[in-house]
Amino acid sequence: MNAITQLEIDQRVFELYDEYCHGRIDRREFLARSAALCAAGLVMAQALLPRYAQAQTISFTDERLQAKYVTYPSPGGNSGSMRGYLVQPKGAGPFPAVLVVHENRGLNPYVEDVARRAAVAGFLALAPDGLFPAGGYPGNDDDGRTLQAGLDQAKLRTDMLNSARFLKEQKSSSGKLGVTGFCWGGGTSNWLAATMGQDLQASAPFYGAAADTASVAKIRAKLLIHYAENDPRINEMWPGYEQALKAARASYEAHVYPGTQHGFHNNSTPRYNEAAAKLAWERTVAFFKQNLV
């Protein structure tokens, strides 16, 4: 367990961490500016750095699952091929499929755990590693963030689109497809909903950037949208997004979780809010079961 809890961290340190997570300042500047804020600022900042060992909720060897890494073609992507973590429930299937899209730092252990959570809930899950063309997730988020920022972003999205199509076409897939993602992955979930049209049945983005307004009319998937209360950069997009969704007569439901920070579902740092994360995930599983099964 962390020695410091979310309630003990100054909101200004959370805001600096958000700047750091999104690549606007580096680790050194994050720690230095946090230390300058208050006497315990450096301790607060260090407590926010991820601890992935405690984030694992479902073992790699859980007997309810079959998991493996797979490589597949990705035409038009950053290298022409992709790698992902494919997890399915035990049994022959077919299973409804869920793509799990990582944050802005590649396929880290937290996102792999989310894929296992989806499989335990009865879904064929694929968590692609957008960093595969750059050598894969490097084992730490700082280097992962730098690698992801250095990729061609349009081709990176194409890699995610190809991953969704690969998953949908698996023999153990029922052909019904959902997507969920976090931070960058949340924005990508919105983008996939607008890009895939009727080929995507459900999208559940967590604190992700809105889809481009001009593309919203193409959305055919049902949407379940999760927001943190304290996340102004993302939340300021919502009024315009909601207006476009209403104009397109899209089927959507949005929830704002009180007292939460951006990243509240990620249980590897004190931004994690257990009650909100549990509720949001329960809603997501129920949503997928309603629209994919």
C-alpha positions as CSV (number, residue, x, y, z in Angstrom):
1,M,0.0,0.0,0.0
2,N,1.1,3.6,-0.6
3,A,2.1,5.6,2.5
4,I,0.1,8.5,1.3
5,T,-3.5,8.6,0.2
6,Q,-5.4,10.5,-2.5
7,L,-7.1,12.7,0.2
8,E,-3.6,13.8,1.5
9,I,-2.3,15.0,-1.9
10,D,-2.6,18.7,-2.8
11,Q,-4.8,19.3,-5.8
12,R,-2.0,21.4,-7.3
13,V,0.2,18.3,-7.3
14,F,-2.5,16.3,-9.1
15,E,-2.6,19.1,-11.7
16,L,1.1,18.9,-12.2
17,Y,0.9,15.1,-12.5
18,D,-1.6,15.6,-15.2
19,E,0.8,17.8,-17.1
20,Y,3.5,15.2,-16.6
21,C,1.3,12.3,-17.7
22,H,0.4,14.1,-20.9
23,G,4.0,14.9,-21.8
24,R,3.8,18.7,-21.2
25,I,6.5,18.6,-18.5
26,D,9.1,15.9,-17.8
27,R,9.6,13.9,-14.6
28,R,12.4,16.2,-13.3
29,E,10.2,19.3,-13.7
30,F,7.2,17.5,-12.2
31,L,9.1,16.6,-9.1
32,A,10.8,20.0,-8.8
33,R,7.7,22.0,-9.2
34,S,5.8,19.8,-6.8
35,A,8.6,20.2,-4.2
36,A,8.3,24.0,-4.6
37,L,4.6,24.0,-3.9
38,C,4.6,22.9,-0.2
39,A,6.7,21.2,2.4
40,A,5.4,17.7,1.5
41,G,5.2,18.4,-2.3
42,L,8.0,16.0,-3.3
43,V,6.6,13.2,-1.2
44,M,3.2,13.7,-2.8
45,A,4.7,13.7,-6.3
46,Q,6.6,10.5,-5.7
47,A,3.5,8.8,-4.3
48,L,1.7,9.5,-7.6
49,L,4.2,7.5,-9.7
50,P,2.8,4.1,-10.7
51,R,3.3,0.9,-8.7
52,Y,2.2,-1.8,-11.0
53,A,2.7,-4.8,-8.7
54,Q,-0.2,-3.6,-6.6
55,A,-2.3,-3.0,-9.7
56,Q,-2.6,-6.7,-10.6
57,T,-6.1,-7.9,-9.7
58,I,-6.1,-11.1,-11.9
59,S,-3.0,-13.3,-12.3
60,F,-1.4,-14.0,-15.6
61,T,-1.9,-17.7,-14.8
62,D,-5.6,-17.4,-13.7
63,E,-7.2,-20.7,-14.6
64,R,-10.4,-19.0,-15.8
65,L,-8.4,-17.5,-18.8
66,Q,-6.4,-18.4,-21.8
67,A,-3.9,-15.6,-22.6
68,K,-1.2,-15.1,-25.2
69,Y,0.7,-12.4,-27.1
70,V,-0.2,-12.3,-30.8
71,T,1.3,-10.6,-33.8
72,Y,-0.8,-9.5,-36.8
73,P,-0.7,-7.4,-39.9
74,S,-1.5,-3.7,-39.7
75,P,-1.4,-2.2,-43.2
76,G,-1.0,1.6,-43.1
77,G,0.2,1.6,-39.5
78,N,3.6,2.6,-38.1
79,S,5.4,-0.6,-39.2
80,G,2.9,-2.7,-41.0
81,S,2.5,-5.1,-38.1
82,M,1.2,-5.0,-34.6
83,R,1.4,-7.0,-31.4
84,G,-1.2,-7.4,-28.7
85,Y,-2.2,-9.3,-25.6
86,L,-5.2,-11.6,-26.4
87,V,-7.2,-13.0,-23.5
88,Q,-10.3,-15.2,-23.7
89,P,-12.4,-17.0,-21.1
90,K,-11.9,-20.8,-20.9
91,G,-14.2,-22.6,-23.3
92,A,-14.8,-22.8,-27.0
93,G,-16.8,-19.6,-27.4
94,P,-17.6,-17.7,-29.5
95,F,-17.3,-14.7,-27.2
96,P,-18.3,-11.1,-27.7
97,A,-15.1,-9.1,-28.2
98,V,-13.7,-6.1,-26.4
99,L,-10.7,-4.0,-27.5
100,V,-8.9,-2.5,-24.5
101,V,-6.9,0.6,-25.6
102,H,-4.0,1.8,-23.4
103,E,-3.1,5.3,-22.3
104,N,-0.4,7.5,-23.9
105,R,2.5,5.2,-22.8
106,G,2.0,1.8,-24.4
107,L,0.7,-1.5,-23.1
108,N,1.7,-1.4,-19.4
109,P,0.8,-4.0,-16.8
110,Y,-2.3,-2.1,-15.6
111,V,-3.9,-2.2,-19.1
112,E,-3.0,-5.9,-19.5
113,D,-4.8,-6.5,-16.2
114,V,-7.9,-4.7,-17.5
115,A,-7.9,-7.1,-20.5
116,R,-7.9,-10.0,-18.1
117,R,-10.7,-8.4,-16.1
118,A,-12.7,-8.2,-19.4
119,A,-12.0,-11.8,-20.1
120,V,-13.1,-12.9,-16.6
121,A,-16.4,-11.1,-17.3
122,G,-16.9,-13.2,-20.4
123,F,-15.4,-11.3,-23.3
124,L,-12.6,-12.0,-25.8
125,A,-10.2,-9.2,-25.1
126,L,-7.4,-7.7,-27.1
127,A,-5.0,-5.1,-25.6
128,P,-2.8,-3.9,-28.5
129,D,0.6,-2.3,-27.9
130,G,0.8,0.8,-30.0
131,L,4.6,0.9,-29.2
132,F,5.3,-2.4,-31.0
133,P,6.6,-0.6,-34.1
134,A,9.0,1.2,-31.7
135,G,10.2,-1.9,-29.9
136,G,7.2,-2.4,-27.6
137,Y,6.4,-1.1,-24.1
138,P,9.8,-0.5,-22.7
139,G,9.0,-1.5,-19.1
140,N,8.5,2.0,-17.7
141,D,6.0,4.8,-18.4
142,D,8.5,7.6,-18.9
143,D,10.2,6.0,-21.8
144,G,6.8,4.6,-23.0
145,R,5.4,8.1,-23.1
146,T,8.4,9.4,-25.1
147,L,8.1,6.6,-27.6
148,Q,4.4,7.0,-28.1
149,A,4.8,10.8,-28.6
150,G,7.4,10.1,-31.3
151,L,5.2,7.9,-33.4
152,D,3.1,9.1,-36.4
153,Q,-0.2,9.7,-34.6
154,A,-2.4,9.1,-37.6
155,K,-0.6,5.7,-38.2
156,L,-0.9,4.9,-34.5
157,R,-4.7,5.3,-34.8
158,T,-4.6,3.1,-37.9
159,D,-2.8,0.4,-35.8
160,M,-5.7,0.6,-33.3
161,L,-8.3,0.3,-36.1
162,N,-6.5,-2.7,-37.5
163,S,-6.4,-4.2,-34.1
164,A,-10.1,-3.8,-33.7
165,R,-10.7,-5.5,-37.1
166,F,-8.3,-8.3,-36.2
167,L,-10.1,-9.0,-33.0
168,K,-13.5,-8.9,-34.6
169,E,-12.4,-11.5,-37.1
170,Q,-11.0,-14.1,-34.6
171,K,-12.6,-17.5,-34.7
172,S,-13.5,-17.3,-31.1
173,S,-15.2,-13.9,-31.6
174,S,-19.0,-13.7,-32.0
175,G,-18.5,-10.8,-34.4
176,K,-19.9,-8.3,-32.0
177,L,-17.3,-5.7,-31.0
178,G,-16.9,-3.2,-28.2
179,V,-14.0,-0.9,-27.2
180,T,-12.9,0.7,-24.0
181,G,-9.9,2.8,-23.3
182,F,-8.3,5.1,-20.9
183,C,-6.9,8.7,-21.4
184,W,-5.5,8.5,-24.9
185,G,-7.3,5.2,-25.2
186,G,-10.5,6.9,-24.3
187,G,-10.1,9.4,-27.0
188,T,-9.2,6.5,-29.4
189,S,-12.4,4.8,-28.3
190,N,-14.4,7.8,-29.3
191,W,-12.5,8.0,-32.6
192,L,-13.1,4.3,-33.4
193,A,-16.8,4.8,-32.8
194,A,-16.9,7.5,-35.4
195,T,-14.5,5.7,-37.8
196,M,-16.0,2.2,-37.7
197,G,-19.6,3.0,-38.0
198,Q,-21.8,-0.1,-37.9
199,D,-18.8,-2.4,-37.5
200,L,-18.6,-1.3,-33.8
201,Q,-21.5,-2.0,-31.5
202,A,-20.4,-0.4,-28.2
203,S,-17.8,2.1,-26.9
204,A,-17.0,2.9,-23.3
205,P,-14.3,5.6,-23.1
206,F,-12.8,6.6,-19.8
207,Y,-11.8,10.3,-19.6
208,G,-11.0,10.5,-23.3
209,A,-10.9,13.4,-25.8
210,A,-14.2,13.8,-27.7
211,A,-14.5,12.6,-31.3
212,D,-14.1,15.3,-33.9
213,T,-17.5,17.1,-34.2
214,A,-17.7,16.6,-38.0
215,S,-17.4,12.8,-37.6
216,V,-20.0,12.3,-34.8
217,A,-22.8,11.8,-37.3
218,K,-21.0,8.5,-38.4
219,I,-21.3,7.0,-34.9
220,R,-23.5,3.9,-34.8
221,A,-22.2,2.3,-31.6
222,K,-23.9,2.8,-28.3
223,L,-21.7,5.0,-26.0
224,L,-21.1,4.8,-22.3
225,I,-18.9,7.8,-21.4
226,H,-17.0,8.1,-18.1
227,Y,-15.6,11.4,-16.8
228,A,-13.6,12.4,-13.8
229,E,-14.9,15.4,-11.9
230,N,-11.5,17.1,-11.7
231,D,-10.4,16.9,-15.3
232,P,-10.9,20.3,-17.0
233,R,-8.9,19.7,-20.1
234,I,-11.1,16.7,-21.1
235,N,-14.4,17.9,-19.6
236,E,-14.4,21.2,-21.5
237,M,-14.9,19.1,-24.6
238,W,-18.1,17.5,-23.3
239,P,-20.7,20.2,-24.0
240,G,-19.8,20.4,-27.7
241,Y,-19.6,16.6,-27.9
242,E,-22.9,16.1,-26.3
243,Q,-24.5,18.7,-28.6
244,A,-23.1,16.8,-31.6
245,L,-24.3,13.5,-30.3
246,K,-27.8,14.9,-29.8
247,A,-27.8,16.3,-33.3
248,A,-26.8,12.9,-34.6
249,R,-29.4,11.2,-32.5
250,A,-26.7,8.9,-31.1
251,S,-27.4,6.6,-28.3
252,Y,-25.2,7.7,-25.3
253,E,-25.0,7.8,-21.6
254,A,-22.5,9.9,-19.7
255,H,-21.4,9.8,-16.0
256,V,-19.2,12.2,-14.0
257,Y,-17.7,10.6,-10.9
258,P,-17.6,13.0,-8.0
259,G,-14.3,13.7,-6.2
260,T,-12.3,11.9,-8.9
261,Q,-9.1,12.8,-10.8
262,H,-8.2,12.0,-14.4
263,G,-7.0,8.4,-14.3
264,F,-9.3,7.4,-11.4
265,H,-9.7,3.8,-12.8
266,N,-5.9,3.2,-12.8
267,N,-5.3,1.4,-9.5
268,S,-1.5,1.7,-9.6
269,T,-1.4,5.3,-8.3
270,P,-3.2,7.3,-5.6
271,R,-5.3,9.0,-8.4
272,Y,-7.2,5.7,-8.1
273,N,-10.7,6.0,-6.6
274,E,-11.8,2.6,-5.6
275,A,-15.5,3.3,-5.3
276,A,-15.7,5.2,-8.6
277,A,-13.5,2.7,-10.4
278,K,-15.6,-0.2,-9.3
279,L,-18.8,1.5,-10.2
280,A,-17.5,2.6,-13.6
281,W,-16.2,-0.9,-14.4
282,E,-19.5,-2.6,-13.3
283,R,-21.4,-0.2,-15.5
284,T,-19.0,-1.0,-18.4
285,V,-19.4,-4.7,-18.1
286,A,-23.2,-4.5,-17.9
287,F,-23.2,-2.1,-20.9
288,F,-21.2,-4.6,-23.0
289,K,-23.3,-7.5,-21.9
290,Q,-26.4,-5.6,-22.9
291,N,-25.1,-4.5,-26.3
292,L,-22.7,-7.3,-27.3
293,V,-24.2,-10.6,-25.9
